[in-house]
Amino acid sequence: MDIGPLKLHRPSVTSTGTPAWPKSLSMVSEDNSVPGVKMTAKEEVDIEVKKGSIVDTPEEEPKEEKEAWGNKTQFLLACIGLAVGLGNVWRFPYLLHKNGGGAFLVPYFLMLIVEGLPMMYVEMAIGQYFRGGSIVSWQKIHPCFKGVGLCCVVISSFLCIYYVMVIAWIINYLWVSLRPVPPYAGCEYTDDVCCQYDQTLYYWYTVVLKATPSIDDFGSGPAWHLVLFLVLAWIVTYLCVFQGVKSTGKAAYFAATFPYICLLILLVRGVTLPGASIGLKALFNPEWSRLADPRVWIDAATQIFFSLSLGFGALVAFASFMPYKNDITKDSVLVAIINCMTSVLAGICIYSILGFRTYSTGADINKVSAGTGLTFVAITEAVTQMSGTPFFAFIFFFMLFNLGISSQFGTLAGLVTPLYNDLKVFGTTRKELCVAILALVFMFFGLLFTPGNGEYVLQLFNNYPVTMPLLVVGVVEIIATGWVFGIENFDAAIRDMTGRPCPTYFKISIKYVSPAIMVVLLVWLLVDSIMNVEYYGAFVNCNPDDVLQNKTNNLAFTMEKPLPGWARAVGGMMIAVCVLPVAIYGVLNRMSVAEIKQCIYGKRVYQIGETRNSAVKLDEVQVNYVAHNEKADDSHDYSAAV
């Protein structure tokens, strides 16, 4: 018998005369038996069998405990809180009104079916199957996709930096709304006659932002009240994340559910206000001719993609903390549908209130803009016209606060997972300290948004690093799943996790429909960004003489200005920082010609099944696929694939 380089141990003899081999040793014959030796069941468990050799089996290292959600409800609420954010309130209603009213719902729900649902399904399923953050999960499909996870980390970092500033603005309004007469409801704090024309807009720009007339003008430096609210927003975010999914899951119970209570209160109040029908007609009155405009379809596709929080890596991270045997198909569909229905309900609520604003003040409902202009100006003005202004103002801004904070701590939690578990950036440092370090660093960068030009700089962060790079991530993820991992392997993974096959609708969408739509969307945005110059809305205040002479027809507080060259360069660099990891690792770990052929002909097979490892170091990641040349056509050579 060939025992190789191992040292042969002499067995002791039991009282019955039977040789007693050490528990970690075994001498086996070709039929895996040891002649003349009887072993107990316990001894058999301790023996590792190898034909024709004696093997010393090392003691198994204790398995690191995997983080997990307290229950499935926490997971679903965290995903809903992540997806349902401020965009559902201040962007979707505006797009619905702008793009043909009720007619816009046709492309919106169609894009949900062919783009949103498949992408959400992919991210959740990949996270649950590979049991890791965005970096490890995509790298396990192929090493060339390591850059996708890193891109998610960079994009999420940019989002965490600026999104919390929006929460700070909301806290500012939440605080002053506690007063019997909120300051934005009057002009007692100033003698400027311009305030009399538009009180809420004047308060927003001059008191909250202390806005300057140009992105080049920092004004008098940071607005210290914004610095204070920024610190407070980060403290709340930290408390929701510092213990990982334990604290995130508990925070989700309130942050993800309370906005619906507020939304219901505002919805009931809104539809019963005089003039509510004006807003609802403006919102839902269908203009079917608008469906011939390709921009309407582009707006629907981008809104679906961004409102579901796809491409940030947070959904992958959240799903990785679920049990392996979980019906992720139902979970992904439920979260996506709840998100989209929330957008529709928010639209009804917002535009019924805007209709009341038109009824009360005569303001043109067609001149409402999206984003901060809708939230901090138009809706705030409408609330000041209601009886019980402080109560409804507090409810509205508290709803916005919960929507914002749930998306913020969800994104941060999804960012911590790959940094802490995948990259091991913080080593053995406690997670609480790691989250604190990240929060302090991001808060420091957030000070960029506190001077007089802060809102303009925030527009840079909102328009550049979290638009086109997200679509790049989406395109690569859907191709990696449908073609490199392979739809048959994906189906096998779904069967193994859920006990049921992947629905045919998802198979077709993931492999053919969704990639085509994502590529078209990415090319459109790329061409549009090259052909058109970016503008930003700068506060220039009104002309007091126009107010005094009642020349209000052409009265304007803001002016659209082109972004200066340095701002466009900064935006371009932010995009490059996000997408470079995808390109770099795509080249360094590029697929061979034989591997590409495997992807095209569907000859790529992975070892499907639950693995023991959860979060492992990147240098320990092994690609979990095997070539099956015996099933390949003779006309194709795959011998070099693995």
LUMMI-207557 format. One record per residue (C-alpha): residue in one letter; x, y, z. Coordinates in steps of 0.02 Angstrom, whole numbers, padded with zeros to 5 digits, always signed. Example, Ala and Ser with C-alpha at 12.3 -4.5 7.8 and 13.67 -1.06 7.14 Angstrom:
<pts>
A+00615-00225+00390/S+00684-00053+00357/
</pts>
This chain:
<pts>
M+00000+00000+00000/D+00067+00171-00049/I+00060+00284+00102/G+00153+00430+00021/P+00254+00547+00129/L+00147+00526+00284/K+00217+00443+00439/L+00141+00272+00476/H+00075+00257+00654/R+00077+00093+00750/P-00094+00052+00821/S-00124+00004+01001/V-00217-00155+01045/T-00383-00160+01134/S-00434-00289+01266/T-00512-00396+01129/G-00352-00397+01029/T-00420-00283+00891/P-00303-00149+00825/A-00359+00024+00880/W-00315+00155+00751/P-00316+00340+00799/K-00481+00424+00757/S-00401+00541+00630/L-00319+00397+00533/S-00388+00269+00414/M-00310+00135+00306/V-00429+00084+00169/S-00427-00039+00028/E-00500-00016-00145/D-00674-00054-00077/N-00655+00076+00061/S-00644-00054+00202/V-00509-00097+00330/P-00487-00285+00349/G-00496-00352+00526/V-00547-00187+00603/K-00718-00154+00677/M-00760+00029+00707/T-00897+00110+00805/A-01017+00231+00723/K-00928+00375+00807/E-00759+00317+00741/E-00830+00302+00565/V-00889+00483+00571/D-00714+00540+00617/I-00630+00451+00471/E-00597+00530+00303/V-00590+00400+00166/K-00466+00404+00025/K-00430+00254-00082/G-00263+00172-00052/S-00193+00301+00068/I-00183+00354+00249/V-00244+00532+00277/D-00221+00641+00430/T-00382+00742+00443/P-00359+00912+00525/E-00483+00970+00653/E-00620+01076+00576/E-00612+01260+00620/P-00764+01329+00709/K-00887+01403+00585/E-00911+01591+00599/E-01090+01634+00641/K-01179+01712+00493/E-01279+01871+00519/A-01463+01847+00487/W-01627+01941+00495/G-01731+01914+00650/N-01874+01856+00538/K-01937+01872+00361/T-02043+02023+00403/Q-01887+02122+00446/F-01810+02078+00278/L-01965+02128+00180/L-01988+02291+00275/A-01804+02335+00253/C-01817+02305+00065/I-01978+02406+00055/G-01900+02547+00156/L-01748+02545+00042/A-01851+02549-00118/V-01990+02668-00064/G-01901+02834-00043/L-01915+03018-00078/G-01921+02988-00266/N-02091+02905-00246/V-02159+03068-00175/W-02069+03206-00267/R-02021+03130-00436/F-02153+03004-00490/P-02304+03121-00472/Y-02213+03253-00574/L-02168+03127-00712/L-02347+03062-00715/H-02415+03238-00740/K-02279+03288-00864/N-02288+03134-00976/G-02471+03119-01020/G-02559+03088-00855/G-02645+02920-00850/A-02566+02874-01017/F-02396+02870-00930/L-02454+02724-00824/V-02449+02613-00979/P-02260+02626-01009/Y-02230+02637-00821/F-02308+02469-00778/L-02244+02390-00939/M-02066+02437-00888/L-02101+02368-00716/I-02143+02200-00796/V-01999+02187-00920/E-01864+02283-00826/G-01898+02316-00642/L-01962+02146-00586/P-01827+02044-00675/M-01687+02155-00609/M-01751+02149-00431/Y-01773+01961-00445/V-01594+01941-00507/E-01515+02046-00369/M-01612+01962-00228/A-01585+01786-00297/I-01399+01811-00326/G-01376+01879-00150/Q-01473+01737-00069/Y-01387+01602-00172/F-01205+01659-00158/R-01224+01715+00025/G-01116+01870+00007/G-01113+02055-00029/S-01110+02131-00202/I-00923+02102-00227/V-00910+01918-00181/S-01078+01871-00259/W-01040+01937-00433/Q-00859+01879-00428/K-00917+01701-00394/I-01003+01703-00564/H-00838+01752-00646/P-00685+01849-00583/C-00710+01981-00718/F-00866+02040-00625/K-00773+02089-00467/G-00777+02268-00531/V-00968+02267-00531/G-00972+02248-00343/L-00839+02382-00321/C-00940+02497-00433/C-01092+02469-00321/V-00985+02516-00170/V-00929+02680-00250/I-01104+02728-00309/S-01178+02691-00138/S-01043+02798-00058/F-01089+02947-00167/L-01273+02921-00127/C-01242+02910+00061/I-01142+03071+00056/Y-01276+03181-00023/Y-01440+03093+00020/V-01419+03127+00205/M-01410+03314+00166/V-01587+03303+00098/I-01637+03223+00263/A-01554+03369+00353/W-01664+03491+00255/I-01817+03389+00304/I-01766+03394+00488/N-01754+03584+00473/Y-01934+03594+00412/L-01990+03464+00538/W-01918+03569+00678/V-01994+03736+00627/S-02162+03652+00591/L-02181+03624+00779/R-02213+03810+00802/P-02393+03873+00810/V-02358+03976+00653/P-02216+03904+00548/P-02097+04038+00482/Y-02121+03984+00301/A-02305+04035+00319/G-02263+04221+00332/C-02130+04354+00309/E-02106+04418+00486/Y-01919+04380+00478/T-01881+04497+00331/D-01926+04664+00253/D-01892+04604+00076/V-02048+04635-00028/C-02006+04483-00136/C-02057+04372+00011/Q-02235+04435-00004/Y-02249+04363-00179/D-02191+04184-00139/Q-02167+04154+00047/T-02119+03970+00042/L-01997+03988-00102/Y-01915+04139-00022/Y-01897+04048+00145/W-01823+03894+00059/Y-01686+03989-00031/T-01644+04130+00088/V-01670+04054+00261/V-01641+03867+00241/L-01510+03864+00103/K-01443+04042+00115/A-01422+04017-00072/T-01300+04114-00179/P-01336+04161-00361/S-01202+04046-00433/I-01121+03877-00406/D-00954+03969-00405/D-01006+04074-00254/F-00985+03993-00083/G-01065+04139+00005/S-01017+04165+00187/G-00969+03982+00213/P-01064+03839+00294/A-01239+03874+00360/W-01217+03814+00539/H-01397+03765+00563/L-01377+03645+00415/V-01217+03577+00491/L-01312+03541+00652/F-01454+03454+00561/L-01328+03357+00456/V-01245+03290+00614/L-01416+03244+00686/A-01464+03152+00526/W-01303+03050+00532/I-01331+03007+00716/V-01503+02937+00675/T-01432+02842+00526/Y-01293+02768+00632/L-01414+02707+00765/C-01511+02614+00631/V-01358+02525+00560/F-01221+02506+00691/Q-01267+02327+00741/G-01289+02265+00563/V-01451+02181+00514/K-01504+02168+00696/S-01524+02356+00714/T-01577+02380+00532/G-01716+02252+00548/K-01783+02330+00708/A-01777+02507+00636/A-01870+02448+00481/Y-02024+02405+00586/F-02056+02591+00613/A-01965+02679+00471/A-02046+02573+00335/T-02223+02568+00405/F-02255+02739+00482/P-02243+02832+00314/Y-02397+02735+00258/I-02494+02798+00409/C-02442+02976+00367/L-02481+02949+00183/L-02655+02885+00227/I-02690+03037+00337/L-02632+03157+00201/L-02726+03060+00067/V-02891+03071+00160/R-02863+03254+00197/G-02805+03292+00020/V-02951+03216-00076/T-03076+03305+00037/L-03000+03478+00009/P-03088+03600-00107/G-03003+03599-00277/A-02934+03424-00257/S-03020+03374-00420/I-02915+03504-00512/G-02757+03415-00462/L-02823+03240-00494/K-02882+03288-00669/A-02712+03364-00706/L-02629+03205-00643/F-02732+03070-00726/N-02811+03151-00878/P-02735+03041-01015/E-02645+03116-01165/W-02624+02962-01272/S-02527+03056-01405/R-02381+03073-01283/L-02348+02886-01299/A-02272+02921-01470/D-02134+03022-01385/P-01983+02909-01346/R-01937+03020-01197/V-02096+02963-01109/W-02037+02783-01120/I-01862+02831-01066/D-01933+02923-00914/A-02037+02769-00869/A-01888+02653-00883/T-01771+02764-00781/Q-01901+02795-00646/I-01932+02609-00625/F-01746+02572-00615/F-01703+02708-00490/S-01858+02696-00381/L-01827+02510-00348/S-01649+02550-00286/L-01572+02433-00415/G-01385+02432-00443/F-01331+02494-00271/G-01291+02320-00204/A-01403+02342-00053/L-01533+02216-00113/V-01395+02088-00143/A-01329+02116+00033/F-01502+02109+00114/A-01546+01945+00027/S-01380+01867+00080/F-01440+01871+00261/M-01594+01767+00221/P-01600+01577+00246/Y-01543+01482+00092/K-01711+01394+00079/N-01825+01543+00052/D-01950+01586-00085/I-01858+01737-00154/T-01974+01741-00305/K-02124+01796-00203/D-02019+01918-00101/S-01950+02011-00252/V-02121+02026-00337/L-02203+02086-00175/V-02074+02223-00142/A-02080+02287-00322/I-02270+02295-00329/I-02283+02382-00159/N-02156+02511-00216/C-02249+02553-00377/M-02421+02559-00295/T-02349+02675-00163/S-02294+02792-00302/V-02470+02798-00372/L-02547+02832-00200/A-02417+02968-00168/G-02463+03046-00334/I-02647+03053-00286/C-02603+03129-00118/I-02481+03259-00186/Y-02588+03318-00332/S-02747+03329-00232/I-02654+03449-00118/L-02583+03543-00268/G-02760+03559-00336/F-02810+03640-00171/R-02660+03757-00191/T-02722+03809-00363/Y-02898+03834-00294/S-02835+03941-00149/T-02696+04044-00228/G-02723+04032-00415/A-02549+03959-00440/D-02527+03868-00606/I-02524+03682-00571/N-02430+03653-00734/K-02280+03752-00674/V-02236+03636-00530/S-02062+03559-00541/A-01998+03395-00472/G-01885+03370-00322/T-01857+03505-00193/G-01967+03630-00287/L-02116+03514-00265/T-02082+03466-00085/F-02013+03620+00001/V-02106+03751-00101/A-02269+03696-00184/I-02331+03569-00056/T-02270+03677+00088/E-02369+03824+00020/A-02525+03716+00004/V-02507+03655+00183/T-02501+03836+00245/Q-02674+03863+00169/M-02752+03720+00269/S-02834+03734+00437/G-02723+03648+00565/T-02564+03693+00471/P-02439+03639+00606/F-02515+03465+00621/F-02522+03426+00435/A-02352+03506+00405/F-02276+03397+00540/I-02361+03240+00470/F-02299+03280+00294/F-02118+03312+00342/F-02113+03168+00465/M-02170+03055+00324/L-02030+03123+00215/F-01906+03099+00356/N-01951+02916+00376/L-01947+02886+00189/G-01777+02966+00178/I-01699+02886+00330/S-01757+02710+00283/S-01677+02727+00111/Q-01520+02804+00187/F-01487+02672+00319/G-01534+02536+00194/T-01404+02598+00071/L-01273+02617+00208/A-01309+02441+00273/G-01289+02375+00096/L-01123+02469+00083/V-01055+02404+00249/T-01082+02221+00200/P-00958+02215+00055/L-00833+02327+00144/Y-00838+02229+00307/N-00874+02052+00249/D-00809+02044+00071/L-00659+02160+00067/K-00618+02145+00253/V-00567+02328+00246/F-00583+02348+00435/G-00500+02183+00482/T-00564+02119+00649/T-00628+02288+00708/R-00802+02284+00781/K-00938+02328+00658/E-01003+02468+00771/L-00836+02559+00755/C-00827+02527+00567/V-00998+02605+00539/A-00948+02754+00648/I-00791+02782+00543/L-00890+02777+00382/A-01021+02896+00452/L-00888+03022+00506/V-00801+03017+00337/F-00963+03037+00240/M-01021+03175+00357/F-00859+03268+00325/F-00890+03263+00137/G-01071+03313+00169/L-01010+03483+00228/L-00991+03525+00042/F-01180+03548+00037/T-01194+03672+00181/P-01126+03835+00101/G-01231+03949-00009/N-01194+03846-00165/G-01224+03680-00076/E-01390+03641-00161/Y-01310+03666-00332/V-01165+03551-00287/L-01291+03422-00226/Q-01370+03426-00398/L-01201+03372-00469/F-01199+03219-00355/N-01379+03179-00399/N-01359+03196-00588/Y-01190+03113-00620/P-01129+02969-00510/V-01300+02891-00474/T-01376+02893-00648/M-01270+02825-00791/P-01157+02716-00679/L-01312+02632-00606/L-01368+02585-00781/V-01194+02517-00819/V-01210+02407-00665/G-01384+02352-00718/V-01328+02304-00894/V-01179+02203-00831/E-01280+02118-00694/I-01420+02060-00809/I-01295+01997-00940/A-01191+01911-00806/T-01346+01820-00744/G-01432+01777-00906/W-01280+01734-01012/V-01124+01701-00906/F-01205+01616-00757/G-01332+01554-00882/I-01519+01550-00871/E-01519+01361-00846/N-01400+01374-00698/F-01505+01518-00630/D-01658+01408-00646/A-01568+01266-00555/A-01519+01385-00414/I-01699+01445-00397/R-01760+01265-00392/D-01633+01223-00258/M-01681+01373-00150/T-01870+01376-00174/G-01916+01201-00230/R-01998+01274-00386/P-01927+01319-00557/C-01893+01496-00612/P-02051+01562-00701/T-02037+01562-00891/Y-02078+01747-00894/F-01923+01785-00790/K-01814+01671-00897/I-01860+01761-01057/S-01848+01934-00979/I-01679+01903-00895/K-01597+01830-01049/Y-01671+01934-01190/V-01793+02074-01150/S-01714+02160-00999/P-01536+02167-01072/A-01603+02245-01233/I-01702+02378-01139/M-01557+02417-01022/V-01435+02438-01166/V-01553+02553-01260/L-01581+02656-01103/L-01393+02670-01070/V-01354+02722-01249/W-01494+02850-01245/L-01430+02931-01085/L-01251+02930-01151/V-01300+03017-01313/D-01414+03139-01221/S-01275+03188-01100/I-01155+03219-01244/M-01276+03318-01352/N-01353+03428-01217/V-01274+03549-01094/E-01322+03525-00912/Y-01409+03668-00823/Y-01445+03705-00641/G-01576+03816-00561/A-01491+03962-00472/F-01578+04078-00349/V-01568+04259-00410/N-01713+04330-00308/C-01845+04440-00386/N-01841+04620-00441/P-01922+04721-00299/D-01983+04852-00424/D-02083+04719-00516/V-02169+04670-00354/L-02208+04849-00307/Q-02278+04885-00480/N-02375+04720-00479/K-02280+04658-00632/T-02289+04477-00579/N-02314+04394-00748/N-02128+04382-00783/L-02074+04378-00602/A-01941+04244-00571/F-01841+04195-00419/T-01730+04069-00507/M-01635+04062-00671/E-01573+03914-00771/K-01384+03930-00790/P-01265+03814-00884/L-01146+03717-00777/P-00969+03789-00784/G-00829+03687-00858/W-00755+03637-00690/A-00924+03570-00631/R-00945+03464-00787/A-00768+03400-00765/V-00804+03351-00584/G-00963+03263-00639/G-00867+03168-00773/M-00734+03116-00647/M-00867+03051-00528/I-00939+02944-00668/A-00765+02881-00711/V-00727+02835-00530/C-00887+02733-00525/V-00869+02636-00688/L-00679+02613-00696/P-00681+02459-00582/V-00799+02374-00704/A-00681+02409-00849/I-00520+02371-00755/Y-00571+02201-00686/G-00662+02161-00846/V-00494+02175-00936/L-00381+02101-00802/N-00492+01949-00774/R-00562+01943-00950/M-00649+01787-01011/S-00561+01675-01136/V-00630+01644-01309/A-00681+01469-01255/E-00776+01540-01105/I-00865+01664-01216/K-00917+01522-01329/Q-00983+01430-01177/C-01090+01581-01134/I-01158+01598-01310/Y-01201+01415-01332/G-01262+01388-01154/K-01127+01259-01115/R-01079+01333-00947/V-01126+01232-00793/Y-01105+01279-00610/Q-01106+01164-00460/I-01277+01212-00394/G-01310+01186-00210/E-01293+01267-00040/T-01113+01302+00013/R-01047+01317+00189/N-00956+01482+00169/S-01047+01644+00194/A-00934+01795+00184/V-00758+01752+00128/K-00606+01851+00081/L-00589+01895-00101/D-00426+01800-00121/E-00516+01643-00061/V-00658+01656-00186/Q-00658+01514-00310/V-00766+01517-00464/N-00899+01387-00438/Y-00920+01321-00613/V-00862+01165-00707/A-00852+01132-00892/H-00952+00986-00956/N-00862+00949-01118/E-00948+00782-01135/K-01110+00876-01170/A-01035+00999-01293/D-01056+00984-01480/D-00906+00911-01569/S-00899+01067-01676/H-00856+01176-01526/D-00699+01161-01422/Y-00720+01204-01238/S-00568+01115-01172/A-00485+01277-01118/A-00634+01344-01025/V-00587+01296-00849/
</pts>
